[in-house]
Each structure stands twice: as structure tokens, then as C-alpha cells.
Amino acid sequence: MISLRAVTVRYGSTPAISSMSEEIGPGEWVGLIGPNGAGKTTLLSAVAGLVPHEGDIRVDGAIVSSLSPKRLARLVAYVPQQPVLPADMTVGQYVLLGRTPHIGYFGFESAADRRVCGELVDSLDLGPMSQRPLATLSGGEMQRLVLARALAQEAPVLLLDEPTSALDLGRRVEALELVDTLRKERGLTVLSALHDLTLAGQFAERLILLAGGRAVVTGKPDEVLTERSLTGHFGAHVRVLCSDGDLVVVPQRVR
């Protein structure tokens, strides 16, 4: 579903992503992990068609750089770290923006569009605030709202850049469980960047550890989330434990 071939992204003369090649299959959830500045956000932005790149990026066989914004939005939904949120727009109006790729240039939202958005708003516990302006929302509420808008696009590819960073622990798991449920029901392909390594290991089927703009380790969570790899590339001492079949990454103090 997502194909990267020798992809390089430069900011000026400095490469943020260096000659990266990867194949992400339909319905797969791949997690991007790595220290700050490793290139996670840059890679997601390139797949979303937001930054120029060298090499070849294809989604469902289509070259990303050749697609119109409307066509690309029907293939790829993107949840950025810092979305634009118009203060006077209501929650319901904002989620409806996710239906824009499915509406003609002079058309209006249909009853089906409103139903899709209403179901997502309810599933993310945003229903009681559907008429509230965005300026009144908390950070966690805004993050759920942006996720609802992206899911409303019903695109086959979902890009998530730290989608749970403003959520408390319970809400993090709820949001990711919703993504996983929809992934399985709709066959979504998910590419996500997550700082929480434990959650990354629990939800992603495969992980890519980025460092210095390169994929340094790729594989199943238990192959990537090792004490040696994480300590070496994050510059921190960690322990990786197994609890009820799930990997748990625990930072260790240096005494």
C-alpha cells in the first residue's frame, strides 16, 4: 500500500531522511520510533505529500507527488502533531471537514456524510461537545477531535504523528484501540510515530527504529524493542520486560 524507494528529504543541504526504502502492506500497522530529530515527522510529511523529496513514494500504486490534493486526500489521512484548529469553528463542523475529499466542488455534505462524522464523534466521546467552539477544548479533546476528522476521510492510509501525546493513559489506549478496530474493519494501513515505546510495541505489528534519518532496525516489536538497540540509539538506559505477552519499556535512572 505504501512504497518508499530511495527516499531522501533535505532541509537546505541537510538530509532529514537519507535514501530510505520500505514496503508497507495493505492493512499493516507500522510504527516509527526513534529519538527526537530522527526523521519520523519528516517521513510522515513526505508520505502525506507535504514536503519535497527525492526518490519514489507511492500509495496504492500512485506516485504521491503526481496526485492532486483532492485525490491524495482520498488515499491518505494525516494527523499532524500541530494541526490548524480555527478557534470559532465547532467540533461538529471541524469533523465534517474530513468529508471534503468526497464532496464535489459545488456540493454539500449529505446525510451519509453527517452520519459518518456523528458516529466518529460519539466513538471518541466528543458527542456532548459537538456544538462547542474549538477554542474551548482541552489539549486532549483537541487531539481526539483531529483523529476524528482524519478518520472521517475514510482514506485507506492513515498517518499518525504522535496522536496520543496530549492524552492521559486511559484515553491513549482508547484512541489506539479505536484506530486498531477501524484498521481491522476497513483494512486501513497505518503508519504512526509514537514516543510511547510500550504502546508502539503493543499496537504496531512492525516497528522501524529511525536514527539520523535512516532506518537502523526494522522488524517485529520484540526484534526492535531490545535493551541494546534502545540504549544505543536513545542514549538512555532502559529495561525491556515482558508482561502477559506484552513488552514494557522501562527507563532506568543512572545512579
N, C-alpha and C positions, 0 to 999 in steps of 0.2 A: 504493500500500500504506500509506504514511504521509501524512496530510494535515494541515497546520497552517494555520489561518486566524485571523489577527489574535490570535496567542497572546502573552499578557503574563503574566509571573511576577513577583511582588513579594515582597521580604523587608521586611516593615514597609511603609513608604511608598516604598521604593527599588525601582525596576524592575530586575530582573536580565536579563529578556528583554522587549523592547518591541515589541509589535504585529508579530510575525513571521508571515509566510505563506510556505509552501513545500509542494511536492508531491514526494514521493519514490516512484518507481515500483517495481513488483514486480521483485525480482531486482537492483535497483540498489545499488551501494555508494557512499554519500555520506560524505565526510569533513568533520568540523568542525575548523577550525583557528582560531587566534587567541591573543592574549596571555592571561596569567593574569587571571582576573576578567572575561573577555569574555562568559561565559554558556554555555559548552559543556556543563559538567556539569549546570547548571540545566535546559538544554533537554532533555538526555537523561533527567533525572529526571522532567520533565514528561511526556515521551512514555511513560515507564515507569509513570506514574500515581502517582508518589511525592510530588509537590508540587502544591498547588492552583494553578490557572491561570485566567486569563480567556481568552475566545476558544474555539476549537474544535480539538480534537485527535482525529483518527480513525485507527484502524488497521484495515485491511481493511474499511473502511466502518463500523466500530463506534466509538461515542463512548467514548474511554478512561475518562472519569470515570463512565460508567454501568455499567462491567463489574465483575463480581465478581473478587476476587483470583485465583481459580482459572481463570476464563475468560481473564483478562488474561494469566496466566502461560502459557496455551496459545497465545497470539498473540505475546507479547513475552518474549524472554530478555534479561536485563540483566547486564552485567559492570561493577560499580562500581569506583571507584578503591580504596575501602577496604571490602572485603566482611567480613562477620562469619564468623569461622572458629573453631568450637568446638574447643578445644585437644585434647580427648580423643577426638574423632571420627577415624576412619581415612580415608585417601584414598578407598578404595572406597565407604565409607558416605556420604561427602560428595558424590561424583559421583552416587550414586543419588538424592540429594535432588532432582536435576534432573528425575526422572521423576514427582515428586509430582503435578503437574497432570494426569497421565494415569492416576492410580490413584484408585479410589473411596475414600470416606471411611473404610470399614472394610476396605479391601483391602490387598494386599501386593504387593511387586514380583514381576513374573513373570520367567520365564526370558528372554523377549524384552527386558524392561527391563534385565536384567543383561547381556545380550549387547550392547545399545546402549552401555551405560556401559563395558563392558570394551573395546570397540573404540576408544572415545574415549580411554580411559586409555592404551591401547597407542600410539595415534597421537600422543599428546603425551609419550611416553616416561615415563609415570608408572607403568607396569606393575610394575616391580620394587619400588615403594614402596607398593603398594596396601593393605598392612596396617599401614603406619606411621601413628602419630597425627599430626595436623596440626601440633602444637607442635614437631615435629622437622624441619619443612620449611624450606627457604630461601625468600627472597623470590621468586626466580624460579620455584621449584617451586610455590609457592602461587598465583602468577599463572596458571601453566598449569592448575593444578587448578580454579581458578574459571572459566576458559574452558571446561574440560571439562564442568563442571556446567551451564553455560549452554547449551552445545551439546546436552547430553543432553535438554534440554526439547523439542528438535525443534520449536521455535516458528518461524513463518515470518519473524519480525522479530528481528534480533539487534542490541542496543545495546551498544557497547563504549566504555568511558571509560578511555582510556589503558591499553589491555590489554597493552602490552609495556614499560611503563616500568621494570619490575624485571628485564627480561631482557637478556642480552648480545646483541650484534649478530646472531650466528648464530641464536639462539633467537627473536629478534624476527621475522626473516624467515620461519623455520619456522612460527611460530604464525600469522602473517598469511597465509602460503601455504595453511595448513590451512583457515583461515576462507574464503579465496577458492575453494578446491577445493569445500568444502561449499556455499558460496553458489551455485556453478555447478551442482553435482549436485542440490541440493534447491530451487533457486530462492529462496534466502534474500535478504531485503532487509536490508542492513547500514547502520547509521548509527553512525559511530565518531568519537571525539575522539582526535586524535593530536598529541603535541608534536613528534614527528619529522616535519618537513615533507617530507623526501625520501621517506620511506616512505609518507606520506599521498599524495604525488603518484604514487607507483608503484602503489599498490593501489586507491585510490578512483577511481571513474570521474568523479566530480564533487566539487568542494570548495565549502564555504561558509566564507568568512572572516568571523568574528564580531568585533565591537569594540563595547564599550559596550552589549552586549545586542542589537545589531542586526546583520543580515546586510549587510555593506558591499560584498562582492564575491562573486559566485556564478558558477561556470562550470566548464569542464574544467580540469584541473590547470595546463596551460600558460597559461590565461587568468587564473588566480588567483595562481599562484606567480610573480609578477613582482617584480623588484627594487624597483620603485616602491611596489607595494602592501605588500610585506613590511616594507620600511624604514619606510614611513609609519605602519603600524599596530602593528608590534612594537617600534618605537623602537630598532632595531638596524640596523647596516649589513650587508647580505648581497649575495652574488653568486649568481645562478641560472645553472647550467651545464647543458649537455646532454651526457650520456654514453651512447652506444649507444642513443639514443632515450629515455632516462630523464632526468628533471630532477633535478638535485642542488643543494640549497640549502646554501651555504657561508657561515657567519658571517665577518665581516671585523673585524679589530681596528681601532680608531680610533687612529691614530698622531699 
